[in-house]
Amino acid sequence: MKNIGDQARPFAGDAQKLLDAAGKEYSADSEMAIHLGNSKSLYEQVNPGNSVRGVALLTCGDDFAGPLIRH
């Protein structure tokens, strides 16, 4: 995520959502993200002009119909 604004903004991995082609929404699992180590996926303050890259872990069922990413 890149902050293109003029104020610091938070990035929270558990606020990320995944929307599949059928319209079903999946939420990130912050409990699983704790085990990733230094992935910056839990919470990161992002200053203007800066960006952060992290990993969001989601559990999708067998009927998962392809991703549309939304944050």
FENCOR-V163337 format. One record per pair of residues at least 12 apart in sequence whose ideal C-beta (glycine too) atoms are under 10 Angstrom apart, sorted by the first residue. I is the first residue (numbers start at 1). J is the second residue. D is the distance in whole Angstrom. If there is no record, write none. Layout:
i=<I/I>
j=<J/J>
d=<D/D>
//
This chain:
i=<1/1/1/1/1/1/1/1/1/2/2/2/2/2/2/2/3/3/3/3/3/3/3/3/4/4/4/5/5/5/5/6/6/7/7/8/8/8/8/8/9/9/9/9/9/9/9/10/10/10/10/10/11/11/11/11/11/11/11/11/11/11/11/11/12/12/12/12/12/12/12/12/12/13/13/13/13/13/13/13/13/13/13/13/13/13/13/13/13/13/13/14/14/14/14/14/14/14/14/14/14/14/14/15/15/15/15/15/15/16/16/16/16/16/16/16/16/16/16/16/17/17/17/17/17/17/18/18/18/18/18/18/18/18/18/19/19/19/19/19/20/20/20/20/20/20/20/20/21/21/21/21/21/22/22/22/22/22/23/23/24/24/24/24/24/25/25/26/26/26/26/26/26/26/27/27/27/28/28/28/28/28/28/28/28/28/29/29/29/29/30/30/30/30/31/32/32/32/32/32/33/33/33/33/34/35/36/36/36/36/38/39/39/39/39/39/40/40/40/40/41/41/41/41/41/42/56/56>
j=<16/44/46/50/51/52/53/54/71/46/48/49/50/51/52/53/45/46/47/48/49/50/51/52/48/49/51/46/47/48/49/48/49/47/48/45/46/47/48/50/44/45/46/47/48/50/52/43/44/45/46/52/40/41/42/43/44/45/46/51/52/53/54/71/28/30/41/42/43/44/54/56/71/28/29/30/32/33/36/39/40/41/42/43/44/52/54/55/56/57/71/27/28/29/30/31/32/33/41/42/43/56/57/27/28/30/43/56/71/28/30/41/54/55/56/57/58/69/70/71/56/58/68/69/70/71/56/58/60/64/67/68/69/70/71/65/67/68/69/70/60/61/63/64/65/66/67/68/64/65/66/67/68/63/64/65/66/68/65/68/60/61/63/64/65/68/70/56/58/59/60/61/64/67/56/58/59/41/42/54/55/56/57/58/59/71/56/57/58/59/42/43/56/57/57/55/56/57/58/59/54/55/56/57/57/57/54/55/56/57/54/53/54/55/56/57/52/53/54/55/53/54/55/56/57/54/69/71>
d=<9/9/7/10/6/6/8/8/7/8/10/8/7/4/8/10/9/4/7/5/7/6/7/8/8/8/9/9/10/6/9/5/9/9/7/5/7/5/7/9/10/8/5/8/8/10/10/7/7/6/7/10/8/9/9/7/5/8/5/9/5/10/7/9/9/8/9/7/5/8/10/10/10/5/9/6/10/5/9/8/8/4/5/7/8/10/5/7/5/8/10/7/5/7/4/9/10/7/8/7/9/8/10/9/7/9/9/9/7/5/10/9/9/10/4/10/8/8/8/5/9/9/10/8/5/7/8/5/7/9/6/8/6/7/10/10/8/5/8/5/7/10/9/6/4/6/6/7/9/4/4/8/7/8/9/4/9/10/9/9/9/8/8/8/7/10/8/10/5/7/6/9/8/9/9/7/9/8/10/10/9/4/6/6/9/10/8/5/7/6/6/9/9/9/9/10/10/4/9/8/8/7/7/6/10/9/9/6/10/7/10/9/5/5/9/9/6/7/4/8/9/4/5/6/8/8/9/9>
//
